[in-house]
């Protein structure tokens, strides 16, 4: 910045004003001859102007370097003219102060990054809120649970979570008391979750203004395990009672009246083997369903080539199709489900095909199709459909078909070899994949099952 004439004049008066005035007084009193006095006065003013120019230029350069450093230009290396040692001392002091502030700023930045890294690495979901309850940031676990962040940095479903009455009340309590508030909540969407929420007030606030921490602990697996134990005992004791009673009755018969009847023994042993197989399938399905329910709240992370999986499962159904004299029509368009668990997608297809073959018309046709199609919310995905031409299901039974052990015709279902758990397993797998299951049936025409899964079109299948 150039030195202004007014500033230079003022600085010159400060430096040379007093000696120049003294010379003028001496000349006026006759104590100093006019010639030498005028020459001395001129020299004094000239020297004062030079010193003032040097002084103002040095201070201006010093101020300019400080401004550059303050604007992010790095640490200032301040140097001034050697004829002004006092100003150099000031420059050295400013340099030391700037270095000290830079070191403290770097330490604060390291602490801030460490704070963010710790929050990000926490295994439990954590959301940082301002005093106005506005979400400021969330860690990776919270983003995975509540969806990707919006423009403000908060997960998609964070607002819905914070509006939950129990959590809203805990936020009020924590702000009012300054103490940690703990509450248990059940979140119904996108799948039911049991959560323990801790609301932790921060005083003083965090560097980004965070005033409240909401720490969520997922208790879904623990609660599901508790329910699984209770349900397994209740369901197993109820459903195993009939085949177990049959086995006990046949054993007593073989020990008694049929002890010497070889033909009866063979017939009874065949029935006992069938009942034992039914018990094994029932126990396997119960354990499988319990495992699926326990992890239902955790979305899968892989991908599945649904068309390829469907073709493999169709080939595996050949013996059951042959036993029923049925035919399987395939219409498979390449499609990939993602995120998806390929084995669970295969289980959905297996259960739906098995259900259609066993409960469809003997000698009839089962149709299996895979087609890319968007979901109701516009998300890309695919539809896998299984339809039979059997007797169909009355409309009033459709809403309950996916309940455990629900059977429209109990006698016919048991004769067909079903456990009553296949469609329940399908429902929970579809829920875990954040998909949808639709069932339609018309009596005398047949029943169709349509499963929508997130994903999209896949690569062309290799020829077989």
FIMAR-308483 format. One line per 5 residues: number of its first residue (from 1); their letters; for each residue x, y, z of C-alpha. Coordinates in steps of 0.02 Angstrom, whole numbers, plus 50000, padded with zeros to 5 digits. Example, Ala and Ser with C-alpha at 12.3 -4.5 7.8 and 13.67 -1.06 7.14 Angstrom:
% FIMAR-308483
1	AS	50615 49775 50390; 50684 49947 50357
//
This chain:
% FIMAR-308483
1	XXXXX	50000 50000 50000; 50079 50170 49950; 50116 50300 50085; 49989 50442 50081; 50052 50622 50085
6	XXXXX	49946 50666 50236; 50014 50519 50336; 50190 50562 50283; 50167 50744 50335; 50100 50695 50505
11	XXXXX	50242 50572 50534; 50369 50706 50481; 50295 50829 50606; 50306 50697 50743; 50489 50661 50705
16	XXXXX	50554 50836 50660; 50424 50953 50735; 50507 50985 50904; 50688 51014 50844; 50625 51122 50698
21	XXXXX	50522 51228 50819; 50672 51247 50934; 50781 51307 50789; 50648 51432 50735; 50638 51503 50912
26	XXXXX	50827 51522 50922; 50831 51611 50755; 50690 51728 50810; 50782 51773 50972; 50943 51809 50875
31	XXXXX	51037 51671 50964; 51065 51586 50796; 51117 51673 50637; 50987 51670 50499; 51095 51581 50369
36	XXXXX	51159 51437 50475; 50990 51426 50563; 50893 51410 50400; 51015 51278 50340; 50998 51182 50505
41	XXXXX	50807 51196 50497; 50804 51130 50319; 50918 50985 50365; 50810 50943 50516; 50649 50939 50414
46	XXXXX	50731 50836 50276; 50801 50710 50399; 50632 50699 50487; 50544 50670 50321; 50668 50532 50277
51	XXXXX	50649 50446 50445; 50459 50462 50433; 50459 50385 50257; 50569 50240 50315; 50463 50214 50471
56	XXXXX	50296 50217 50380; 50360 50102 50241; 50427 49976 50366; 50268 49973 50470; 50162 49960 50311
61	XXXXX	50264 49810 50252; 50249 49731 50424; 50060 49756 50424; 50047 49686 50247; 50143 49527 50294
66	XXXXX	50035 49503 50448; 49876 49519 50344; 49939 49390 50219; 49980 49270 50360; 49809 49297 50441
71	XXXXX	49725 49258 50273; 49807 49085 50270; 49971 49127 50187; 50074 49032 50313; 50184 49090 50456
76	XXXXX	50254 49267 50430; 50442 49291 50419; 50445 49474 50466; 50600 49575 50425; 50625 49764 50432
81	XXXXX	50764 49888 50396; 50912 49865 50513; 50907 50051 50557; 50746 50020 50655; 50795 49886 50783
86	XXXXX	50646 49922 50895; 50526 49886 50753; 50621 49724 50716; 50592 49671 50897; 50405 49698 50870
91	XXXXX	50414 49596 50708; 50505 49454 50798; 50374 49456 50936; 50233 49447 50808; 50321 49301 50721
96	XXXXX	50336 49205 50886; 50154 49240 50927; 50099 49181 50754; 50198 49019 50772; 50124 48988 50943
101	XXXXX	49948 49017 50878; 49982 48905 50727; 50042 48764 50841; 49888 48781 50951; 49775 48787 50798
106	XXXXX	49858 48629 50730; 49834 48543 50898; 49650 48594 50903; 49629 48528 50725; 49711 48363 50773
111	XXXXX	49596 48348 50923; 49446 48389 50813; 49495 48256 50687; 49524 48131 50827; 49352 48172 50897
116	XXXXX	49272 48146 50726; 49370 47984 50698; 49316 47914 50867; 49133 47956 50834; 49144 47884 50658
121	XXXXX	49222 47721 50719; 49096 47687 50858; 49004 47523 50823; 48838 47594 50886; 48742 47728 50791
126	XXXXX	48775 47905 50856; 48696 48071 50803; 48761 48243 50856; 48624 48374 50882; 48629 48561 50908
131	XXXXX	48538 48643 51054; 48390 48666 50934; 48392 48477 50902; 48452 48500 50724; 48559 48350 50670
136	XXXXX	48737 48408 50635; 48822 48245 50592; 48807 48057 50612; 48933 47915 50615; 48944 47771 50492
141	XXXXX	48836 47654 50597; 48697 47785 50604; 48705 47813 50416; 48694 47626 50385; 48543 47612 50498
146	XXXXX	48451 47772 50451; 48501 47794 50270; 48626 47904 50177; 48647 48085 50233; 48544 48226 50161
151	XXXXX	48615 48397 50115; 48622 48449 50298; 48729 48299 50342; 48594 48205 50437; 48538 48028 50388
156	XXXXX	48377 48012 50288; 48271 47944 50430; 48350 48046 50571; 48205 48170 50578; 48078 48029 50597
161	XXXXX	48184 47952 50735; 48197 48117 50830; 48008 48142 50818; 47978 47979 50911; 47883 48029 51070
166	XXXXX	47998 47932 51187; 48157 48005 51111; 48084 48182 51105; 48042 48167 51290; 48219 48104 51327
171	XXXXX	48293 48254 51234; 48187 48372 51340; 48240 48285 51499; 48425 48287 51456; 48424 48472 51410
176	XXXXX	48327 48519 51567; 48426 48416 51692; 48598 48412 51611; 48605 48225 51648; 48604 48073 51533
181	XXXXX	48429 48015 51485; 48401 47832 51437; 48247 47765 51349; 48195 47604 51259; 48104 47626 51093
186	XXXXX	48036 47516 50956; 48058 47584 50780; 47931 47509 50659; 48014 47554 50492; 48097 47507 50378
191	XXXXX	48092 47347 50482; 48046 47332 50665; 48194 47369 50780; 48212 47370 50969; 48331 47510 51019
196	XXXXX	48402 47578 51181; 48435 47765 51162; 48550 47869 51273; 48538 48059 51260; 48700 48138 51325
201	XXXXX	48706 48328 51352; 48874 48409 51310; 48931 48556 51418; 49031 48642 51349; 48968 48606 51173
206	XXXXX	49074 48518 51041; 49177 48618 50917; 49039 48610 50785; 48907 48669 50909; 48850 48495 50957
211	XXXXX	48749 48506 51116; 48671 48332 51123; 48733 48158 51079; 48603 48025 51039; 48683 47853 51057
216	XXXXX	48578 47708 50994; 48608 47528 51045; 48523 47396 50938; 48437 47270 51051; 48340 47187 50909
221	XXXXX	48449 47033 50902; 48441 47007 51091; 48251 47027 51095; 48232 46916 50942; 48337 46783 51028
226	XXXXX	48225 46791 51180; 48070 46776 51070; 48152 46638 50970; 48179 46532 51125; 48002 46557 51185
231	XXXXX	47926 46531 51011; 48031 46377 50976; 47975 46293 51136; 47792 46340 51109; 47786 46297 50923
236	XXXXX	47891 46141 50936; 47789 46072 51080; 47627 46105 50984; 47677 46049 50810; 47783 45900 50863
241	XXXXX	47644 45830 50971; 47550 45747 50826; 47695 45655 50742; 47766 45610 50911; 47599 45537 50966
246	XXXXX	47594 45437 50803; 47768 45367 50834; 47725 45318 51013; 47564 45234 50955; 47651 45135 50818
251	XXXXX	47790 45082 50937; 47661 45017 51061; 47572 44926 50919; 47733 44847 50858; 47771 44789 51034
256	XXXXX	47597 44719 51056; 47468 44661 50928; 47584 44678 50777; 47735 44596 50856; 47719 44444 50743
261	XXXXX	47636 44529 50592; 47776 44561 50467; 47665 44650 50340; 47596 44767 50475; 47771 44799 50539
266	XXXXX	47832 44855 50368; 47680 44968 50345; 47699 45044 50518; 47887 45068 50497; 47855 45161 50334
271	XXXXX	47731 45276 50422; 47853 45301 50566; 47991 45348 50444; 47875 45475 50362; 47828 45549 50531
276	XXXXX	48011 45557 50583; 48054 45646 50421; 47913 45768 50452; 47981 45804 50626; 48155 45833 50554
281	XXXXX	48090 45954 50423; 47987 46043 50553; 48135 46067 50670; 48247 46124 50526; 48117 46251 50468
286	XXXXX	48090 46314 50646; 48275 46341 50673; 48296 46419 50501; 48150 46538 50528; 48218 46588 50698
291	XXXXX	48389 46627 50625; 48311 46733 50487; 48203 46829 50611; 48354 46861 50721; 48446 46949 50578
296	XXXXX	48294 47024 50491; 48337 47201 50546; 48509 47192 50463; 48501 47215 50275; 48613 47097 50172
301	XXXXX	48769 47165 50088; 48801 47053 49938; 48718 47030 49768; 48627 46887 49683; 48603 46843 49500
306	XXXXX	48420 46800 49522; 48395 46726 49349; 48541 46607 49374; 48481 46560 49548; 48305 46530 49481
311	XXXXX	48370 46415 49344; 48471 46314 49470; 48323 46296 49589; 48210 46246 49445; 48328 46105 49399
316	XXXXX	48334 46048 49580; 48143 46033 49582; 48142 45901 49444; 48109 45751 49562; 47961 45838 49647
321	XXXXX	47891 45891 49478; 47906 45713 49414; 47819 45644 49568; 47672 45762 49541; 47674 45745 49352
326	XXXXX	47687 45934 49341; 47776 46046 49215; 47879 46201 49251; 47878 46347 49128; 48023 46469 49142
331	XXXXX	48031 46651 49085; 48195 46716 49154; 48259 46889 49108; 48436 46927 49172; 48419 47026 49334
336	XXXXX	48526 47055 49489; 48462 47085 49665; 48571 47204 49767; 48596 47209 49912; 48551 47027 49930
341	XXXXX	48598 46862 50010; 48606 46737 49865; 48571 46587 49977; 48417 46669 50052; 48354 46719 49879
346	XXXXX	48375 46536 49830; 48274 46485 49984; 48133 46603 49934; 48127 46524 49761; 48140 46349 49834
351	XXXXX	47997 46376 49956; 47884 46460 49828; 47915 46324 49697; 47891 46186 49825; 47729 46266 49883
356	XXXXX	47664 46286 49705; 47707 46107 49655; 47637 46026 49812; 47478 46128 49821; 47449 46153 49635
361	XXXXX	47352 46037 49521; 47425 45864 49496; 47487 45856 49318; 47471 46045 49308; 47589 46186 49260
366	XXXXX	47694 46297 49372; 47759 46460 49298; 47919 46544 49360; 47973 46714 49295; 48107 46844 49335
371	XXXXX	48084 47019 49264; 48170 47187 49300; 48040 47308 49367; 48040 47466 49475; 47963 47461 49648
376	XXXXX	47810 47558 49704; 47926 47697 49765; 48019 47706 49599; 48174 47614 49656; 48253 47499 49525
381	XXXXX	48227 47316 49558; 48156 47152 49494; 48004 47042 49515; 48014 46854 49534; 47844 46772 49515
386	XXXXX	47783 46594 49544; 47608 46543 49491; 47514 46378 49488; 47350 46320 49411; 47287 46231 49567
391	XXXXX	47123 46248 49661; 47166 46421 49726; 47142 46497 49899; 46985 46585 49962; 47010 46773 49977
396	XXXXX	46980 46777 50164; 47134 46666 50193; 47259 46768 50091; 47310 46893 50228; 47358 46750 50344
401	XXXXX	47452 46637 50225; 47623 46697 50287; 47583 46663 50471; 47674 46523 50557; 47584 46356 50541
406	XXXXX	47433 46434 50457; 47352 46309 50340; 47198 46332 50233; 47168 46144 50229; 47266 46066 50371
411	XXXXX	47238 45886 50318; 47286 45918 50137; 47439 46019 50189; 47504 45880 50300; 47473 45749 50164
416	XXXXX	47571 45859 50045; 47717 45857 50166; 47717 46041 50215; 47774 46107 50384; 47670 46266 50381
421	XXXXX	47827 46374 50390; 47881 46394 50208; 47785 46555 50171; 47829 46628 50341; 48013 46603 50296
426	XXXXX	47983 46688 50128; 47902 46838 50211; 48044 46867 50334; 48179 46847 50201; 48090 46973 50089
431	XXXXX	48077 47093 50237; 48263 47077 50269; 48297 47120 50087; 48184 47274 50102; 48071 47199 49969
436	XXXXX	47884 47164 49954; 47779 47007 49940; 47610 47006 49851; 47492 46857 49847; 47344 46838 49730
441	XXXXX	47228 46690 49708; 47068 46644 49620; 46974 46487 49667; 46977 46361 49526; 47111 46458 49431
446	XXXXX	47266 46457 49541; 47379 46558 49655; 47522 46676 49614; 47661 46747 49722; 47758 46902 49669
451	XXXXX	47916 46953 49760; 47995 47123 49723; 48178 47146 49772; 48290 47299 49750; 48417 47282 49610
456	XXXXX	48403 47293 49422; 48444 47215 49256; 48594 47099 49253; 48714 47027 49126; 48657 46900 49000
461	XXXX	48662 46722 49065; 48786 46605 48982; 48705 46469 48875; 48675 46304 48961
//
